[in-house]
């Protein structure tokens, strides 16, 4: 069965897109068939994967709004990509009157899901219709949380959103876990926040080993390659490999 994992946090800047690309890469290296889906109008994942969004003639927008087959760009560093561009920003307005709009992404992915072991969806940093579409299409939600007090405070809203969607539109949705990001163990405030994340969220789902704060992540993204290809010996790679091993057990 294909595992469709939505990486979601309504807060921006938590490393969601970087995680999507890097976790997808490591899953691909472990011989899984992987599709990354960019459902964010900012198209950061598409850009990070080395594709120019404005040059695309067809993206996930046409599949969600116009029922076109999903356009897949194959084998970018061992994974496939369903790209996005700014056209996706119009989807929320265009879907207002659409029948069964919440099912649009799920229906689009159904026709190709059997081609993949994992589908990772990079959600927008908001609670709009595109995020709802992503969570309805997903079997699991994976939550990156920056190890800052403000980011952790927003977790209640996120969990309430997931709970409401479970009741109304996707009763099978499970929480794959929480990934603390941008962690600096040298600071007392971040250490306290990480401890609070583990204590309060572990009863709900796995709290993974934290991803350390490092300038190499944006550097690798600028080069449009995964961290493992940019700096193979970086300690964060070992952490992401452990995370992927646990995702395999979902």
C-alpha positions as CSV (number, residue, x, y, z in Angstrom):
1,X,0.0,0.0,0.0
2,X,1.3,3.4,-0.9
3,X,2.1,5.7,2.0
4,X,1.0,9.2,1.2
5,X,2.6,11.6,3.7
6,X,1.7,15.2,4.0
7,X,4.3,17.4,5.5
8,X,2.3,20.1,7.2
9,X,2.7,23.0,9.6
10,X,0.6,26.2,9.3
11,X,3.7,28.2,10.3
12,X,6.2,29.1,7.6
13,X,9.9,28.8,7.9
14,X,10.0,25.5,9.8
15,X,12.0,23.6,7.1
16,X,9.1,21.7,5.6
17,X,10.2,21.9,2.0
18,X,13.8,21.1,2.8
19,X,12.6,18.0,4.7
20,X,10.4,16.9,1.9
21,X,13.2,17.0,-0.6
22,X,15.8,15.3,1.7
23,X,13.5,12.6,3.2
24,X,12.3,11.8,-0.3
25,X,15.9,11.5,-1.5
26,X,16.9,9.1,1.3
27,X,13.7,7.0,0.7
28,X,14.8,6.8,-2.9
29,X,18.3,5.7,-1.9
30,X,16.7,2.8,0.0
31,X,15.2,1.6,-3.3
32,X,11.7,2.9,-2.7
33,X,9.7,4.5,-5.5
34,X,9.1,8.0,-4.4
35,X,6.9,10.9,-5.7
36,X,7.2,14.4,-4.3
37,X,4.1,16.6,-4.8
38,X,4.4,20.4,-4.6
39,X,1.1,21.8,-3.6
40,X,2.4,25.2,-2.4
41,X,1.9,28.1,-4.8
42,X,5.3,29.4,-3.8
43,X,6.7,26.3,-5.6
44,X,9.8,26.2,-3.4
45,X,10.0,22.4,-3.7
46,X,9.9,22.7,-7.5
47,X,12.7,25.2,-7.4
48,X,14.8,23.2,-4.9
49,X,14.5,20.3,-7.3
50,X,16.1,22.3,-10.1
51,X,13.0,23.1,-12.1
52,X,12.0,26.6,-13.1
53,X,8.4,27.0,-12.1
54,X,7.6,29.8,-14.6
55,X,8.7,27.7,-17.5
56,X,6.3,24.8,-16.8
57,X,3.3,24.5,-19.1
58,X,1.5,22.0,-16.9
59,X,1.6,21.5,-13.1
60,X,-0.4,19.9,-10.3
61,X,-2.8,22.9,-10.7
62,X,-4.2,21.5,-13.9
63,X,-4.8,18.2,-12.1
64,X,-6.5,19.7,-9.1
65,X,-8.6,22.3,-11.0
66,X,-9.0,20.8,-14.5
67,X,-8.9,17.1,-13.9
68,X,-5.9,16.6,-16.1
69,X,-3.5,13.7,-15.5
70,X,-0.8,14.4,-13.0
71,X,2.3,15.8,-14.8
72,X,5.3,14.0,-13.4
73,X,9.0,14.9,-14.0
74,X,10.9,11.7,-13.6
75,X,14.1,10.8,-11.8
76,X,15.5,13.9,-10.3
77,X,18.2,12.5,-8.0
78,X,16.3,9.2,-7.8
79,X,12.8,10.6,-7.1
80,X,9.9,11.9,-9.2
81,X,8.2,15.3,-8.9
82,X,4.7,16.6,-9.5
83,X,5.6,20.3,-9.8
84,X,3.8,23.5,-9.0
85,X,4.0,27.2,-10.0
86,X,2.2,30.4,-9.2
87,X,-1.0,29.3,-11.1
88,X,-1.8,27.2,-8.0
89,X,-2.6,30.4,-6.1
90,X,-5.8,30.7,-8.1
91,X,-7.0,27.2,-7.1
92,X,-8.6,28.3,-3.9
93,X,-11.0,30.7,-5.6
94,X,-11.6,28.4,-8.6
95,X,-12.5,25.5,-6.3
96,X,-15.0,27.4,-4.2
97,X,-18.0,26.1,-6.1
98,X,-16.5,22.8,-7.2
99,X,-18.4,19.6,-6.2
100,X,-16.4,17.4,-3.8
101,X,-13.5,19.8,-4.0
102,X,-11.8,18.2,-1.0
103,X,-11.3,15.0,-3.0
104,X,-9.6,16.7,-6.0
105,X,-6.0,15.9,-5.1
106,X,-6.8,12.5,-3.7
107,X,-8.6,11.6,-7.0
108,X,-5.7,13.0,-9.1
109,X,-3.1,10.9,-7.3
110,X,-5.2,7.7,-7.2
111,X,-4.5,7.0,-10.9
112,X,-0.7,6.9,-10.3
113,X,-0.4,5.9,-6.6
114,X,0.3,2.3,-7.5
115,X,3.5,3.4,-9.2
116,X,5.0,4.5,-5.9
117,X,5.8,3.3,-2.4
118,X,5.9,6.8,-0.9
119,X,4.2,10.0,-2.0
120,X,5.4,13.1,0.0
121,X,3.2,16.2,-0.2
122,X,4.8,19.6,0.5
123,X,1.8,21.5,1.9
124,X,1.4,25.3,2.0
125,X,2.1,27.1,5.3
126,X,-1.6,27.8,5.8
127,X,-4.9,26.2,6.7
128,X,-6.5,26.9,3.3
129,X,-8.2,24.6,0.8
130,X,-4.9,23.4,-0.6
131,X,-3.8,22.1,2.8
132,X,-7.2,20.5,3.2
133,X,-6.8,18.8,-0.2
134,X,-3.4,17.5,0.9
135,X,-4.6,16.1,4.2
136,X,-7.6,14.4,2.6
137,X,-5.3,12.8,0.1
138,X,-2.8,11.6,2.7
139,X,-2.6,8.4,4.7
140,X,-0.3,10.2,7.2
141,X,0.7,13.7,8.3
142,X,4.3,14.4,9.3
143,X,4.7,17.7,11.3
144,X,8.0,19.7,11.3
145,X,8.2,21.9,14.4
146,X,10.9,24.5,14.8
147,X,12.4,24.3,18.3
148,X,11.1,27.8,19.1
149,X,8.4,28.5,21.8
150,X,6.2,30.4,19.3
151,X,6.3,27.6,16.8
152,X,5.5,25.0,19.5
153,X,2.6,27.1,20.7
154,X,0.9,26.7,17.3
155,X,0.8,23.0,17.6
156,X,-2.7,23.0,19.3
157,X,-4.2,24.7,16.2
158,X,-2.5,22.2,13.9
159,X,-3.7,19.2,15.9
160,X,-7.3,20.5,16.0
161,X,-7.2,20.9,12.3
162,X,-6.1,17.3,11.9
163,X,-8.8,16.1,14.3
164,X,-11.5,17.9,12.4
165,X,-10.4,16.5,9.1
166,X,-10.4,13.0,10.6
167,X,-14.0,13.4,11.7
168,X,-15.3,15.0,8.5
169,X,-13.2,13.9,5.5
170,X,-10.4,11.4,6.2
171,X,-11.0,9.0,9.0
172,X,-7.9,7.0,8.1
173,X,-5.5,9.9,8.5
174,X,-2.7,9.1,11.0
175,X,0.0,11.2,12.6
176,X,3.4,9.9,11.3
177,X,5.2,12.0,13.9
178,X,6.8,15.3,14.8
179,X,10.2,16.4,13.6
180,X,11.9,19.1,15.6
181,X,13.8,21.3,13.2
182,X,16.5,24.0,13.3
183,X,17.6,22.8,16.7
184,X,20.5,24.5,18.4
185,X,21.5,22.5,21.5
186,X,23.7,25.4,22.8
187,X,20.7,27.6,23.6
188,X,18.8,27.0,26.8
189,X,15.5,28.2,25.3
190,X,15.6,25.7,22.4
191,X,16.6,22.9,24.7
192,X,13.6,23.6,26.9
193,X,11.3,23.7,23.9
194,X,12.7,20.4,22.5
195,X,12.1,18.9,26.0
196,X,8.5,20.2,26.0
197,X,7.9,18.8,22.5
198,X,9.0,15.4,23.6
199,X,7.1,15.4,26.8
200,X,3.8,16.7,25.4
201,X,3.7,15.2,21.9
202,X,5.3,11.8,22.4
203,X,2.0,10.3,23.7
204,X,0.4,11.3,20.4
205,X,3.0,10.0,17.9
206,X,6.8,9.6,17.5
207,X,9.0,12.6,18.1
208,X,11.9,12.1,15.9
209,X,15.5,13.1,16.6
210,X,15.9,16.9,16.0
211,X,17.4,18.3,12.8
212,X,20.2,20.6,13.8
213,X,20.3,24.3,12.7
214,X,22.9,24.6,9.9
215,X,23.6,27.0,7.1
216,X,24.4,24.0,4.8
217,X,20.7,23.3,4.3
218,X,20.0,26.6,2.4
219,X,23.4,26.2,0.7
220,X,22.4,22.8,-0.6
221,X,18.9,24.1,-1.6
222,X,20.6,27.0,-3.5
223,X,22.6,24.4,-5.4
224,X,19.3,22.5,-6.0
225,X,20.5,19.2,-4.6
226,X,19.9,17.2,-1.4
227,X,22.2,17.7,1.5
228,X,23.7,14.2,1.1
229,X,25.0,15.2,-2.3
230,X,26.2,18.6,-1.2
231,X,28.0,17.6,2.0
232,X,27.9,13.8,2.4
233,X,29.5,13.8,5.9
234,X,27.2,16.3,7.5
235,X,25.7,14.8,10.8
236,X,22.2,15.7,9.9
237,X,22.3,13.0,7.2
238,X,22.6,10.3,9.8
239,X,19.5,11.8,11.6
240,X,17.5,11.8,8.4
241,X,18.4,8.3,7.6
242,X,17.1,7.2,11.0
243,X,13.9,9.1,10.4
244,X,13.4,7.4,7.0
245,X,13.9,4.0,8.6
246,X,11.0,4.8,11.0
247,X,8.9,6.1,8.2
248,X,9.3,2.7,6.5
249,X,7.6,1.1,9.5
250,X,4.4,3.1,9.2
